[in-house]
Amino acid sequence: QVQLVESGGGLVQPGGSLRLSCAASTSIFGFIVMGWYRQAPGKLREVVATVTPGSSTNYADPVKGRFTISRDNAKSTVYLQMNSLKPDDTAVYYCNAFDIRAALRYDYWGQGTQVTVSS
């Protein structure tokens, strides 16, 4: 069982920065792949970035070079540093987790945090 709580969303001007945090309540954080997804109004949820237990990262093309995902295993927390934000980054951002050991993937989700990029 994994419970996820996000924080750090808000309103920011284009070109600005925000840092999202996701705290995981679980005893198996060391086996959890963590990720950030986002969903804009009228669009499907899409992956933004993921980080493995060994801290290997992967990014969606639209955010490469602007966003950085990281994890602190001691705090069971994953972060998303977002720089050079654009209006197209406006969305609800969701924290995601799944156990890398599982034969059948089961996704855990946070409640979501709103990010709005607007002048």
Backbone as CSV, one residue per row, in Angstrom:
resi,resn,N_x,N_y,N_z,CA_x,CA_y,CA_z,C_x,C_y,C_z
1,GLN,0.841,-1.185,0.000,0.000,0.000,0.000,0.886,1.248,0.000
2,VAL,0.533,2.197,-0.854,1.289,3.442,-0.971,0.307,4.602,-0.964
3,GLN,0.534,5.541,-0.067,-0.253,6.772,-0.053,0.642,7.932,-0.456
4,LEU,0.109,8.801,-1.318,0.891,9.895,-1.879,0.212,11.227,-1.591
5,VAL,1.004,12.193,-1.150,0.478,13.524,-0.870,1.358,14.554,-1.559
6,GLU,0.750,15.298,-2.502,1.498,16.310,-3.251,1.364,17.674,-2.591
7,SER,2.328,18.527,-2.890,2.271,19.921,-2.465,3.140,20.742,-3.401
8,GLY,2.922,22.057,-3.373,3.809,22.954,-4.106,3.235,23.596,-5.346
9,GLY,2.013,23.273,-5.705,1.423,23.901,-6.882,1.069,25.350,-6.612
10,GLY,0.622,26.024,-7.676,0.216,27.412,-7.514,0.203,28.154,-8.826
11,LEU,0.122,29.467,-8.717,0.102,30.348,-9.883,1.479,30.972,-10.052
12,VAL,1.979,30.927,-11.272,3.292,31.483,-11.557,3.262,32.147,-12.925
13,GLN,4.064,33.163,-13.101,4.141,33.842,-14.387,4.998,33.047,-15.366
14,PRO,4.768,33.214,-16.650,5.633,32.557,-17.646,7.100,32.886,-17.400
15,GLY,7.925,31.851,-17.512,9.345,32.006,-17.230,9.722,31.745,-15.792
16,GLY,8.721,31.619,-14.939,8.972,31.395,-13.526,9.248,29.938,-13.190
17,SER,9.386,29.678,-11.893,9.717,28.343,-11.404,8.789,27.932,-10.270
18,LEU,8.616,26.630,-10.147,7.896,26.027,-9.033,8.562,24.702,-8.716
19,ARG,8.436,24.279,-7.463,8.898,22.952,-7.092,7.746,22.186,-6.445
20,LEU,7.440,21.050,-7.035,6.416,20.172,-6.481,7.086,19.105,-5.617
21,SER,6.372,18.721,-4.575,6.838,17.645,-3.698,5.752,16.585,-3.585
22,CYS,6.185,15.361,-3.401,5.243,14.254,-3.194,5.816,13.351,-2.118
23,ALA,5.145,13.315,-0.993,5.565,12.467,0.108,4.819,11.142,0.049
24,ALA,5.571,10.061,0.117,4.990,8.724,0.033,4.991,8.064,1.404
25,SER,3.844,7.554,1.780,3.731,6.781,3.012,3.761,5.312,2.629
26,THR,4.908,4.701,2.802,5.078,3.301,2.429,6.354,2.776,3.048
27,SER,6.378,1.472,3.268,7.587,0.849,3.805,8.485,0.297,2.694
28,ILE,8.025,0.457,1.456,8.766,-0.145,0.346,9.244,0.906,-0.651
29,PHE,9.528,2.126,-0.170,9.896,3.217,-1.075,11.094,2.848,-1.928
30,GLY,11.982,2.045,-1.404,13.172,1.645,-2.141,12.896,0.766,-3.344
31,PHE,11.679,0.314,-3.488,11.291,-0.509,-4.635,10.275,0.196,-5.538
32,ILE,10.041,1.469,-5.259,8.984,2.200,-5.939,9.542,3.087,-7.054
33,VAL,8.986,2.956,-8.253,9.234,3.920,-9.318,8.275,5.078,-9.094
34,MET,8.820,6.275,-9.031,8.004,7.466,-8.795,7.918,8.290,-10.074
35,GLY,6.807,8.943,-10.243,6.656,9.754,-11.443,5.702,10.914,-11.236
36,TRP,5.768,11.846,-12.154,4.833,12.966,-12.217,4.101,12.901,-13.553
37,TYR,2.799,13.042,-13.477,1.948,13.112,-14.651,1.183,14.430,-14.575
38,ARG,0.604,14.829,-15.696,-0.214,16.029,-15.677,-1.407,15.863,-16.607
39,GLN,-2.450,16.609,-16.288,-3.647,16.575,-17.112,-4.187,17.981,-17.243
40,ALA,-4.187,18.468,-18.474,-4.745,19.788,-18.773,-6.218,19.639,-19.124
41,PRO,-7.001,20.695,-18.989,-8.432,20.612,-19.305,-8.668,20.108,-20.729
42,GLY,-9.529,19.115,-20.851,-9.867,18.577,-22.162,-8.827,17.667,-22.772
43,LYS,-7.777,17.357,-22.026,-6.721,16.506,-22.558,-6.542,15.268,-21.687
44,LEU,-5.883,14.270,-22.256,-5.581,13.058,-21.512,-4.423,13.292,-20.546
45,ARG,-4.404,12.488,-19.504,-3.281,12.548,-18.584,-2.018,12.054,-19.300
46,GLU,-0.910,12.752,-19.088,0.334,12.401,-19.760,1.481,12.357,-18.761
47,VAL,2.454,11.527,-19.068,3.618,11.431,-18.202,4.494,12.661,-18.403
48,VAL,5.063,13.130,-17.302,5.982,14.263,-17.341,7.411,13.783,-17.111
49,ALA,7.600,13.007,-16.042,8.933,12.522,-15.703,8.806,11.356,-14.741
50,THR,9.799,10.467,-14.775,9.835,9.341,-13.857,11.248,9.178,-13.302
51,VAL,11.318,8.556,-12.126,12.613,8.259,-11.512,12.533,6.893,-10.853
52,THR,13.521,6.063,-11.138,13.541,4.698,-10.604,14.124,4.687,-9.188
53,PRO,14.035,3.541,-8.507,14.664,3.462,-7.187,16.159,3.787,-7.221
54,GLY,16.813,3.514,-8.331,18.232,3.831,-8.474,18.504,5.216,-9.002
55,SER,17.443,6.032,-9.093,17.518,7.433,-9.519,17.804,7.629,-11.000
56,SER,17.504,6.641,-11.822,17.515,6.860,-13.266,16.259,7.630,-13.633
57,THR,16.427,8.627,-14.499,15.307,9.513,-14.811,14.933,9.443,-16.282
58,ASN,13.685,9.826,-16.540,13.198,9.899,-17.905,12.224,11.065,-17.980
59,TYR,12.252,11.796,-19.096,11.436,12.991,-19.241,10.663,12.977,-20.551
60,ALA,9.476,13.563,-20.503,8.731,13.796,-21.729,9.425,14.904,-22.519
61,ASP,9.339,14.815,-23.833,10.046,15.784,-24.674,9.697,17.243,-24.356
62,PRO,8.429,17.573,-24.102,8.105,18.993,-23.870,8.773,19.623,-22.646
63,VAL,9.253,18.797,-21.712,9.820,19.349,-20.476,11.316,19.138,-20.358
64,LYS,11.899,18.435,-21.309,13.342,18.186,-21.245,14.125,19.497,-21.207
65,GLY,15.080,19.555,-20.295,15.895,20.755,-20.165,15.279,21.819,-19.277
66,ARG,14.011,21.649,-18.905,13.340,22.642,-18.057,12.939,22.064,-16.700
67,PHE,12.563,20.803,-16.685,12.108,20.151,-15.450,13.158,19.151,-14.980
68,THR,13.243,18.995,-13.664,14.139,18.007,-13.068,13.400,17.233,-11.996
69,ILE,13.411,15.913,-12.136,12.806,15.049,-11.131,13.918,14.475,-10.271
70,SER,13.645,14.380,-8.967,14.632,13.804,-8.058,13.896,13.125,-6.913
71,ARG,14.593,12.280,-6.195,13.986,11.589,-5.061,14.950,11.585,-3.890
72,ASP,14.368,11.633,-2.704,15.116,11.528,-1.455,14.603,10.275,-0.762
73,ASN,15.366,9.200,-0.861,14.901,7.930,-0.313,14.796,7.972,1.208
74,ALA,15.621,8.779,1.845,15.560,8.886,3.307,14.262,9.526,3.771
75,LYS,13.697,10.399,2.930,12.451,11.091,3.273,11.248,10.512,2.538
76,SER,11.477,9.494,1.703,10.388,8.905,0.908,9.634,9.985,0.136
77,THR,10.373,10.849,-0.492,9.789,12.000,-1.172,10.403,12.146,-2.565
78,VAL,9.561,12.548,-3.495,10.014,12.851,-4.848,9.694,14.309,-5.137
79,TYR,10.545,14.944,-5.911,10.401,16.357,-6.228,10.348,16.555,-7.744
80,LEU,9.707,17.632,-8.140,9.751,18.045,-9.535,10.070,19.536,-9.551
81,GLN,11.275,19.858,-9.951,11.673,21.248,-10.099,11.320,21.693,-11.508
82,MET,10.500,22.709,-11.604,10.016,23.177,-12.900,10.520,24.596,-13.129
83,ASN,11.329,24.759,-14.144,11.876,26.069,-14.504,11.387,26.476,-15.883
84,SER,11.538,27.747,-16.177,11.145,28.290,-17.491,9.732,27.853,-17.852
85,LEU,8.833,28.011,-16.929,7.469,27.541,-17.127,6.769,28.304,-18.241
86,LYS,5.914,27.567,-18.952,5.161,28.105,-20.072,3.671,27.952,-19.800
87,PRO,2.834,28.748,-20.451,1.384,28.557,-20.271,0.929,27.139,-20.601
88,ASP,1.595,26.476,-21.545,1.231,25.095,-21.894,1.505,24.107,-20.764
89,ASP,2.257,24.521,-19.759,2.506,23.655,-18.607,1.345,23.674,-17.614
90,THR,0.379,24.532,-17.842,-0.778,24.612,-16.959,-1.546,23.303,-16.965
91,ALA,-1.732,22.737,-15.783,-2.396,21.437,-15.658,-2.504,21.078,-14.184
92,VAL,-3.255,20.025,-13.930,-3.199,19.386,-12.614,-2.080,18.352,-12.676
93,TYR,-1.167,18.432,-11.740,-0.029,17.527,-11.700,-0.271,16.450,-10.648
94,TYR,-0.069,15.210,-11.057,-0.324,14.060,-10.202,0.969,13.298,-9.936
95,CYS,1.155,12.929,-8.701,2.245,12.045,-8.331,1.804,10.603,-8.564
96,ASN,2.711,9.787,-9.039,2.412,8.391,-9.367,3.478,7.481,-8.777
97,ALA,3.073,6.287,-8.415,4.018,5.313,-7.882,3.590,3.917,-8.269
98,PHE,4.574,3.054,-8.507,4.293,1.639,-8.662,5.507,0.841,-8.223
99,ASP,5.219,-0.381,-7.783,6.258,-1.268,-7.273,6.978,-1.927,-8.447
100,ILE,8.263,-1.706,-8.554,9.025,-2.218,-9.687,9.107,-3.738,-9.659
101,ARG,8.852,-4.356,-8.518,8.954,-5.809,-8.400,7.685,-6.527,-8.846
102,ALA,6.597,-5.811,-8.941,5.309,-6.459,-9.159,5.219,-7.069,-10.550
103,ALA,4.680,-8.278,-10.618,4.469,-8.932,-11.904,3.395,-8.212,-12.711
104,LEU,2.405,-7.671,-12.010,1.338,-6.911,-12.644,1.358,-5.509,-12.055
105,ARG,1.585,-4.538,-12.894,1.722,-3.165,-12.414,0.412,-2.652,-11.831
106,TYR,0.523,-2.045,-10.650,-0.615,-1.376,-10.034,-0.167,0.044,-9.719
107,ASP,-0.903,1.030,-10.219,-0.540,2.423,-10.045,-1.221,3.039,-8.835
108,TYR,-0.426,3.756,-8.064,-0.952,4.577,-6.974,-0.874,6.035,-7.425
109,TRP,-1.880,6.828,-7.010,-1.950,8.225,-7.425,-2.171,9.133,-6.230
110,GLY,-1.586,10.325,-6.327,-1.906,11.358,-5.370,-3.174,12.079,-5.782
111,GLN,-3.554,13.069,-4.984,-4.815,13.770,-5.233,-4.689,14.849,-6.306
112,GLY,-3.471,15.208,-6.657,-3.233,16.219,-7.679,-3.032,17.601,-7.090
113,THR,-2.225,18.390,-7.775,-1.993,19.776,-7.375,-2.018,20.650,-8.627
114,GLN,-2.716,21.761,-8.540,-2.896,22.627,-9.700,-1.674,23.504,-9.919
115,VAL,-1.216,23.525,-11.165,-0.166,24.458,-11.586,-0.741,25.328,-12.694
116,THR,-0.713,26.614,-12.483,-1.222,27.564,-13.473,-0.111,28.536,-13.843
117,VAL,0.169,28.599,-15.137,1.193,29.504,-15.640,0.495,30.579,-16.465
118,SER,0.486,31.774,-15.917,-0.265,32.852,-16.562,0.272,34.194,-16.098
119,SER,0.194,35.179,-17.005,0.580,36.526,-16.640,-0.636,37.334,-16.209
